[in-house]
Structure formats: structure tokens, C-alpha cells
Amino acid sequence: MPFNKITSADVTFFKTILEEKYVLADEENLDRCASDQTEDLHYLPEIVLQPNTTEEISSIMKYCNEHNIPVTPRGAGTGLSGGALPVHGGVSLDMKRLNRILHVDKRNFQVTTEPGVITQELQEHLKAEGLFYPPDPASKGSCFIGGNVSENSGGPRAVKYGVVKDYVLNIEMVLPNGEIMWTGANVLKNATGYNITQLVVGSEGTLGVITKIVLRLIPAVKHDLLLLVPFRSATEACEAVNAIFLGGYTPSALEFMERDALEWSMRYVNSTGIDLPDDIAAHLLIEVDGNHMEELYRDAEAISAIVQPYDIGEILFADSHEQKQMLWTLRRKVGEAVKSNSIYKEEDTVVPRAELPELLRIIKDLGREYGFQSVCYGHAGDGNLHVNIVKGNMSDEAWNTKLTLGIRRLFKEVVRMGGTISGEHGIGLVQKEYMDIAFPEVQLQLMRQIKQVFDPKGILNPGKILMNA
């Protein structure tokens, strides 16, 4: 069913729900909501609405459902799969005003928050209370917690602490028809019916609009140590990852960076804080955390001993706050650094951890076959490798046609190894054509039917995740 364009009557109605200053159709705001951090894609909405309450969102959704107007929820715009792009125009539902931390329940280690709270600000607020919310995506200083829930985000500390889904207890959401519901209960165990909470986590704003989130928390840890280990072979760096776990250690973060990733990031942030000899091909950034420094030093020394048999350079022990901040800044800025160098595509592959060396070899082989350069980095501790394919000297024709074949080949190899095509960035707009590689038709059809139950008219974040949904 084709969607309706927004009329002056629709705008008049929206102004009965929201103050006029939150009903936006100026060029600057339309352009702001037309893109996120996904490549160079740009889809203009017809109007931007900035609600402040669940009830306002309910009224907007009910009206848009009745009038067949598409609605695309938008968080901070840091997504990497095009999930917040209004590909069919209509309403961009800007969630920035729902930015309140509503209640910290210290007795029960829970927090209730609105979706527009910046993730790092939430973490710092909780840390002051002696509480810890671990998921920390690279964009944590700007991304919204609601977007994290919608994408089931992870980040470096997922290897020890898990991803967003492991912390969401309950969600208040507005269905496409305007109904308001809670998905679960504020308890640690819940075997009551289908788990709608976990269905909504990672659904990329296609099933409902998240308006409140209840997260479980853990006690804050007191200390951490950080090691940067240089390898003369990127494959050996990947092999060392599993060796650390087989040695009996679970770091709080274990990140892989190819030489280009670190070199480009250093240039991007204008840093000279790391010596980068010509023969170094990759690094592992390894963090251990806990409440007793003597235990952390023992763990760091043991991990250093495990990697010694590999062809490594001098290990950097970054135990000062300044050194740790510098190293984490370099790691978190890699994506922006790659984007500043060239037109690029970022693939978010994930395989069983022990298969990382094979995955890296396949990526480089496919690059030689299809003529692309790749810059690889990511959360090696949980098998999640970000593959940045840079256009470089590729012709436009090869970039637009031949590269797609190479990506399909890569994803088929990933699935063959027991992995899947997205670990934390989601499917959104740019990956949906590859979903047939990850799932047989029977599962894709079940997903389409789930979407149909929640959103019969297909007005909510249309054009995402599934082909022909």
C-alpha cells in the first residue's frame, strides 16, 4: 500500500499535539534527519516531530496509522546501517527531548530511563551511585540509550559483560496504532509467556516506539589495567585472542586493530603517543578490570606471558589514566578516521572467536580478488570484526556492482564458519539484501509475519531489515 504525503491538515493536527516549535519543516532540520553515519546516504523526511511524552507519541502514532503516514524513529543519528533514515519520507520522530533519567533504584540495582539519554551520561550518573551499566559502543559519548536498545548494541566490554539485551528488563513502548504497553516486568527472572521484551530489543524501531527502558545494573568495579600488544602478523594477533581465553582469562575488553586502523586513527586525532614500527601489522588492546589491583597485575602479567611466544613487539602497559584515555580514544575514533580517508562501506561480521584468523585471511583474499582495500578492527574477544572496505582507486562501476558480489561472498563464508552478518550494527537499510544468506526462507517469513502483527499497515520505520516486508 502506498503511503500518503503529509498535507497542511496533517501539520495543523501535529500542532495540536506539540508546541509549534517542535513541529519542524525547515531545511536545516529536515537535512539533519535525512542521514546518519551510514556511508553517504540521504533521505529527506517531510516533517520532523519532537515529542516530549509517551502520550504525545501515542497521539502521533495513532494519527499516522489512521492516515497511512510513515514514521521513522530517530535517536542520535550515530547508526551505521541506515536504520534511522526516512526512506519513504513522512515523519522523522526525533526522540531527543525524551532525555530524562527517571529513577535509579539502588536497592534493586535498576534504572528507569527515557530513550533520549546519552549512553555515557547515563553511565557516569550511575557510576556516581556506585553502579555500573557496562555496554559501551564506540559512539557512547553521543549515542542515545534508546538507539542502543533498538540495535542491541555491544561495544568493547561485551566480551566480559554482554550486550544490551543482557541488561534490559522491561520496556514501555507505543505500538504503531498508538496503544501504550509494557513488555515485561522489572525482575531478573521471567518465564511468563513469550519474551516480548527481548523481541523488541534489536528490532530497530520496526515494531514499536520505545519510550521508557528499565535496565538491570551491577556494582561498579574499582580498577582496570590496559595493555597494548603489537604483533608482526595480523593473523597471529587473531590467534592470540583465543589463546588468552584458553589460558583461563576473560579480559573486560579485547580489541583488534590492523596497522592501518591505528595509523589512520592516530593521524585523525593528531596523536603521536604510540610508537608504530614499520614491521608491526596489528595490535591487541587488552583490558582487565576488578576490585583488587594486585589481582589485575597478576592477570596482566599472565596474559603477557601467553602472548610472548608470538612474534610481538614491546608491550605497552598503560596503567595511568592519561595513557588509557589516549588508547581508548584511538580505538573509538577508528571508524571516523576511515570515513575521513575515503568513501567506504562498513561490514559488521561476527564469527565464533576461534575462527577469527580464518575470517581475516578470507577478507584479504577477497580484497585481492575483487580489487578492494580493507581496514579491519573490532571486538576480537567476542569474534566481532568490523570490516571497513574503502573505495580508494576502485572505479565507480566496480564499486557499485562488483563489490556487492564480493560482500555476498564474504557473508557466505561468515555463515559457513558459524557466524552471522551483523554483530551489533543491525541490518537496517543497507544489509537487508543479504538476509537470505543468514536465514532460510521459513525464518524470513516468520519475521515478516511478526512485523505484520505489530504493524499491519507497515507505517513504522518502513523499508528496514526485511525485503518485501
Legacy VTK file of the C-alpha trace (Angstrom):
# vtk DataFile Version 3.0
C-alpha trace
ASCII
DATASET POLYDATA
POINTS 469 float
0.000 0.000 0.000
1.489 3.384 -0.986
1.960 5.919 1.804
0.251 9.289 1.897
2.175 12.533 1.658
1.874 14.949 4.543
-0.672 17.699 3.956
-1.268 21.074 5.586
-4.135 19.455 7.504
-1.692 16.914 8.941
0.675 19.699 10.017
-2.215 21.518 11.670
-3.079 18.371 13.625
0.520 17.831 14.752
0.499 21.383 16.124
-2.451 20.460 18.339
-0.292 17.722 19.885
3.045 19.541 20.087
4.039 23.159 20.515
4.649 24.750 17.130
8.401 24.987 17.745
8.565 21.182 17.909
6.856 20.708 14.536
9.725 21.335 12.133
9.854 21.566 8.378
12.809 23.899 7.886
15.655 22.872 5.599
18.220 22.518 8.399
16.194 20.070 10.479
14.960 18.067 7.505
18.546 17.716 6.308
19.764 16.764 9.795
17.274 13.909 9.956
17.957 12.775 6.391
21.199 10.973 7.213
23.078 9.152 9.935
26.639 7.763 9.980
25.888 5.196 7.264
28.056 5.889 4.244
26.738 8.959 2.377
23.016 8.067 2.264
20.458 10.876 2.361
16.643 10.581 2.545
14.642 13.679 3.409
11.650 13.397 5.734
8.666 15.619 5.070
8.457 16.799 8.663
10.358 16.406 11.941
8.362 15.978 15.145
9.961 16.288 18.600
7.637 14.816 21.235
8.289 15.045 24.971
5.987 12.381 26.442
4.721 8.880 25.791
1.226 10.287 25.383
2.312 12.689 22.646
3.952 9.824 20.764
0.782 7.765 21.184
-1.326 10.521 19.614
1.138 10.932 16.747
1.275 7.205 16.018
-2.488 6.770 16.163
-2.986 9.630 13.711
-0.271 8.476 11.320
-1.577 4.911 11.380
-5.078 6.104 10.538
-3.809 8.363 7.743
-1.194 5.955 6.361
1.776 8.240 7.024
5.189 6.570 7.506
7.019 7.265 10.783
10.753 6.728 11.304
12.000 6.947 14.912
15.329 8.742 15.256
17.824 8.763 18.091
21.194 10.493 17.950
21.877 9.577 14.330
25.023 7.556 15.042
23.775 4.370 13.374
25.811 2.505 10.767
23.117 0.529 8.932
20.701 3.262 7.870
18.125 2.274 10.483
17.020 5.869 11.187
16.756 7.012 7.566
13.230 8.028 6.455
13.437 6.235 3.112
9.723 6.804 2.419
9.608 10.401 3.628
6.839 11.071 6.113
7.603 11.804 9.775
11.022 11.711 11.362
10.176 11.130 15.017
13.066 12.840 16.793
13.427 11.401 20.314
15.947 13.940 21.648
13.520 15.558 24.131
12.820 12.282 25.951
16.135 12.638 27.746
15.388 12.107 31.425
16.835 9.523 33.807
13.599 8.829 35.651
14.570 6.675 38.627
17.638 4.942 39.993
16.600 2.028 42.197
19.844 1.400 44.037
18.294 -1.231 46.311
17.362 -3.401 43.330
20.230 -2.385 41.020
17.922 -0.945 38.354
17.469 2.293 36.454
14.450 3.557 34.526
15.397 5.914 31.734
13.905 7.590 28.701
15.402 6.711 25.315
16.984 10.096 24.533
19.561 9.921 27.332
23.155 9.835 26.030
24.726 6.496 26.963
27.888 7.921 28.530
25.897 10.415 30.602
23.767 7.556 31.904
26.887 5.551 32.775
28.503 8.479 34.586
25.301 9.219 36.501
25.174 5.594 37.652
28.878 5.439 38.463
28.393 8.264 40.944
25.925 5.950 42.700
28.390 3.041 42.719
26.511 1.304 39.889
27.664 0.020 36.517
25.900 -0.286 33.154
28.595 -1.977 31.012
27.565 -1.797 27.294
29.722 0.940 25.749
29.510 1.378 21.971
32.219 3.460 20.312
29.817 6.396 19.999
28.807 6.270 23.672
29.581 9.976 24.075
26.808 10.900 21.630
24.526 7.904 21.014
21.196 7.506 22.824
20.329 4.585 25.073
17.116 4.076 23.072
19.115 3.594 19.892
21.376 1.154 21.723
18.335 -0.897 22.724
16.901 -0.737 19.214
20.164 -2.042 17.746
21.139 -4.377 20.612
24.467 -2.577 20.782
27.586 -4.081 22.258
30.975 -2.418 22.417
34.387 -3.419 23.749
33.210 -4.690 27.141
30.672 -7.121 25.687
33.320 -9.854 25.868
33.043 -9.981 29.670
29.757 -8.261 30.453
27.480 -8.975 27.495
25.467 -6.686 25.216
22.385 -4.502 25.712
19.930 -7.417 25.651
21.574 -8.797 28.784
20.558 -5.681 30.762
17.050 -4.818 29.532
14.359 -5.940 31.971
11.331 -4.067 30.707
10.310 -1.597 28.012
7.457 0.852 27.679
6.573 1.220 24.017
3.983 2.763 21.754
2.623 0.427 19.103
2.031 1.686 15.560
-1.696 2.052 16.286
-0.965 4.303 19.273
-1.514 1.783 22.055
0.879 2.006 25.020
2.230 -1.142 26.640
4.957 -2.507 28.913
6.676 -5.589 27.524
7.710 -7.415 30.700
8.400 -6.978 34.406
11.135 -5.391 36.498
12.536 -8.721 37.653
15.680 -10.712 36.940
13.795 -13.903 36.043
10.662 -14.055 33.931
9.230 -17.208 32.368
5.764 -15.763 31.834
4.687 -16.162 28.232
6.577 -15.081 25.125
9.516 -12.771 25.778
8.336 -9.639 24.005
10.994 -7.543 25.740
13.791 -9.426 24.005
11.883 -9.352 20.721
11.804 -5.558 20.854
15.500 -5.312 21.738
17.310 -5.203 18.393
14.127 -4.708 16.359
15.479 -1.383 15.016
12.335 0.643 15.624
10.208 -1.503 13.316
7.784 -2.923 15.911
7.116 -0.013 18.255
8.492 3.262 19.583
10.458 2.772 22.805
9.547 5.406 25.414
10.947 4.030 28.700
13.576 1.403 29.479
14.265 -0.461 32.712
17.860 -1.692 32.871
19.473 -4.014 35.378
22.781 -2.837 36.800
25.778 -4.356 38.562
28.152 -2.959 41.197
30.798 -0.642 39.790
34.304 -2.052 39.509
37.099 -0.025 41.079
40.161 -0.589 38.896
41.338 -1.522 35.425
44.604 -2.040 33.565
45.188 -1.703 29.843
47.770 -3.401 27.622
48.606 -2.646 24.006
50.312 -5.628 22.354
51.928 -5.121 18.908
52.096 -8.100 16.510
54.183 -8.506 13.373
51.466 -10.735 11.925
47.769 -9.772 11.958
46.844 -13.467 11.735
48.904 -14.215 14.826
47.156 -11.394 16.656
43.851 -13.113 15.898
45.244 -16.470 17.005
46.412 -14.979 20.307
42.860 -13.915 21.143
41.630 -17.441 21.712
44.878 -18.430 23.412
44.153 -15.878 26.148
40.769 -17.445 26.885
42.150 -20.966 26.694
44.684 -19.825 29.287
41.810 -19.193 31.682
41.448 -15.404 31.410
38.434 -13.291 30.425
39.507 -9.691 29.810
36.980 -6.902 30.239
37.909 -5.809 26.694
39.944 -7.429 23.940
40.128 -5.304 20.789
41.889 -5.973 17.468
43.255 -3.176 15.263
45.088 -3.623 11.988
48.005 -1.299 11.422
46.036 0.959 9.054
43.251 1.295 11.620
45.585 2.551 14.325
47.708 4.623 11.961
44.688 6.371 10.417
43.183 6.989 13.854
46.436 8.500 15.154
46.509 10.835 12.169
42.820 11.682 12.573
43.176 12.762 16.219
46.665 14.190 15.658
48.253 11.838 18.183
51.899 10.790 18.350
51.565 8.958 21.644
52.312 5.484 20.254
55.460 4.216 18.615
54.453 2.340 15.437
57.469 0.484 13.955
57.335 -0.400 10.266
57.198 -4.144 10.923
54.095 -4.062 13.165
50.969 -5.347 11.375
48.318 -5.261 14.100
47.634 -4.642 17.786
45.542 -6.165 20.521
44.164 -3.747 23.109
43.533 -5.800 26.244
41.816 -4.555 29.397
41.393 -6.342 32.718
39.232 -4.966 35.498
38.267 -5.764 39.077
38.373 -4.542 42.637
41.903 -5.560 43.646
44.912 -4.117 41.837
47.252 -6.929 42.840
44.974 -9.413 41.059
44.876 -7.218 37.959
48.657 -7.018 37.828
48.868 -10.801 38.092
46.324 -11.204 35.285
48.138 -8.681 33.086
51.452 -10.456 33.628
49.894 -13.836 32.870
48.298 -12.550 29.662
51.646 -11.051 28.666
53.240 -14.463 29.128
50.567 -16.083 26.947
51.293 -13.755 24.009
55.094 -13.929 24.329
55.505 -16.986 22.045
54.024 -14.948 19.173
56.092 -12.560 17.064
55.361 -9.417 19.053
56.958 -6.075 19.769
57.254 -4.301 23.091
54.062 -4.434 25.160
52.757 -1.114 26.465
51.300 -1.248 29.994
49.000 1.767 30.169
48.177 1.982 33.838
47.851 5.775 34.050
44.528 7.468 33.372
46.044 9.612 30.610
47.526 6.652 28.742
44.310 4.682 28.994
42.256 7.611 27.733
44.626 8.076 24.803
44.452 4.421 23.777
40.674 4.226 24.068
40.292 7.441 22.082
42.379 5.963 19.284
40.306 2.786 19.283
36.961 4.562 19.371
37.909 7.001 16.600
38.901 4.364 14.036
35.527 4.414 12.264
35.537 8.187 11.908
39.168 8.089 10.748
38.380 5.591 7.988
35.378 7.620 6.869
37.539 10.750 6.637
40.003 8.977 4.340
37.722 7.583 1.649
34.249 6.583 0.563
33.698 3.339 2.405
31.346 0.527 3.383
31.462 -0.992 6.846
30.523 -4.624 7.314
29.890 -5.881 10.832
30.827 -9.560 10.713
30.856 -11.907 13.691
32.158 -15.478 13.877
32.985 -17.919 16.678
36.097 -16.477 18.296
38.447 -19.273 17.238
37.592 -18.620 13.573
38.958 -15.053 13.565
42.274 -15.933 11.854
40.383 -17.690 9.048
37.962 -14.753 8.703
40.829 -12.285 8.362
42.523 -14.453 5.736
39.292 -14.684 3.713
38.761 -10.915 3.856
42.228 -10.247 2.466
41.842 -12.939 -0.231
38.526 -11.440 -1.356
40.111 -7.990 -1.420
42.755 -9.188 -3.830
40.134 -10.951 -5.980
37.667 -8.062 -6.131
40.145 -5.193 -6.022
39.239 -3.545 -2.719
41.296 -2.454 0.281
40.031 -3.322 3.739
40.795 -1.908 7.171
39.816 -4.346 9.901
39.306 -3.768 13.607
36.790 -4.704 16.237
35.816 -6.665 19.293
38.066 -9.677 18.816
37.194 -11.061 22.235
33.697 -11.923 21.051
34.547 -12.645 17.406
33.104 -9.366 16.119
35.253 -7.920 13.329
34.384 -4.624 11.636
35.482 -4.703 8.008
35.859 -1.244 6.507
36.026 -1.529 2.729
37.490 1.666 1.297
36.866 2.725 -2.283
40.378 4.027 -2.855
41.207 3.573 -6.553
38.230 1.359 -7.399
36.201 2.587 -10.350
32.618 3.665 -9.750
31.414 0.693 -11.796
33.426 -1.809 -9.744
32.355 -0.130 -6.512
28.663 -0.228 -7.404
28.483 -3.689 -8.979
31.482 -5.928 -8.439
31.843 -5.067 -4.750
28.353 -6.354 -3.944
29.387 -9.760 -5.225
32.451 -9.682 -3.003
30.372 -8.780 0.063
27.965 -11.652 -0.650
30.937 -13.997 -0.874
32.235 -12.685 2.454
28.890 -13.137 4.196
28.513 -16.673 2.859
31.920 -17.537 4.286
30.991 -15.940 7.611
27.813 -18.036 7.828
29.742 -21.162 6.779
32.029 -20.609 9.778
29.030 -20.464 12.101
28.794 -16.681 12.219
26.322 -14.085 11.007
26.235 -10.840 9.060
25.835 -8.306 11.882
27.101 -8.422 15.430
25.955 -5.030 16.727
25.263 -2.533 13.932
21.978 -4.057 12.833
20.523 -4.698 9.387
18.597 -1.501 8.728
18.544 -0.413 5.121
21.965 -1.398 3.807
22.184 -5.049 4.858
18.655 -6.297 4.210
19.511 -7.617 0.749
21.875 -10.105 2.406
19.401 -11.526 4.939
18.792 -14.544 2.689
22.386 -15.605 3.406
21.842 -15.610 7.169
18.353 -17.160 7.237
16.295 -19.700 5.260
13.018 -18.510 3.795
10.946 -20.059 6.596
12.637 -17.814 9.169
12.382 -14.732 6.982
8.676 -15.397 6.567
8.243 -15.695 10.338
9.905 -12.300 10.721
7.586 -10.782 8.116
4.606 -12.201 9.994
5.866 -10.740 13.287
6.161 -7.345 11.620
2.634 -7.730 10.253
1.193 -8.493 13.708
2.778 -5.414 15.298
2.377 -3.074 12.327
-0.359 -4.244 9.896
-0.113 -1.121 7.752
3.682 -1.146 7.702
3.977 2.535 8.648
6.692 2.210 11.322
10.253 2.510 10.043
9.319 1.021 6.678
11.941 -0.383 4.318
14.208 -1.786 7.032
15.553 -5.264 7.919
13.445 -7.335 5.512
12.985 -7.346 1.763
9.313 -7.354 0.729
8.096 -6.889 4.299
LINES 1 470
469 0 1 2 3 4 5 6 7 8 9 10 11 12 13 14 15 16 17 18 19 20 21 22 23 24 25 26 27 28 29 30 31 32 33 34 35 36 37 38 39 40 41 42 43 44 45 46 47 48 49 50 51 52 53 54 55 56 57 58 59 60 61 62 63 64 65 66 67 68 69 70 71 72 73 74 75 76 77 78 79 80 81 82 83 84 85 86 87 88 89 90 91 92 93 94 95 96 97 98 99 100 101 102 103 104 105 106 107 108 109 110 111 112 113 114 115 116 117 118 119 120 121 122 123 124 125 126 127 128 129 130 131 132 133 134 135 136 137 138 139 140 141 142 143 144 145 146 147 148 149 150 151 152 153 154 155 156 157 158 159 160 161 162 163 164 165 166 167 168 169 170 171 172 173 174 175 176 177 178 179 180 181 182 183 184 185 186 187 188 189 190 191 192 193 194 195 196 197 198 199 200 201 202 203 204 205 206 207 208 209 210 211 212 213 214 215 216 217 218 219 220 221 222 223 224 225 226 227 228 229 230 231 232 233 234 235 236 237 238 239 240 241 242 243 244 245 246 247 248 249 250 251 252 253 254 255 256 257 258 259 260 261 262 263 264 265 266 267 268 269 270 271 272 273 274 275 276 277 278 279 280 281 282 283 284 285 286 287 288 289 290 291 292 293 294 295 296 297 298 299 300 301 302 303 304 305 306 307 308 309 310 311 312 313 314 315 316 317 318 319 320 321 322 323 324 325 326 327 328 329 330 331 332 333 334 335 336 337 338 339 340 341 342 343 344 345 346 347 348 349 350 351 352 353 354 355 356 357 358 359 360 361 362 363 364 365 366 367 368 369 370 371 372 373 374 375 376 377 378 379 380 381 382 383 384 385 386 387 388 389 390 391 392 393 394 395 396 397 398 399 400 401 402 403 404 405 406 407 408 409 410 411 412 413 414 415 416 417 418 419 420 421 422 423 424 425 426 427 428 429 430 431 432 433 434 435 436 437 438 439 440 441 442 443 444 445 446 447 448 449 450 451 452 453 454 455 456 457 458 459 460 461 462 463 464 465 466 467 468
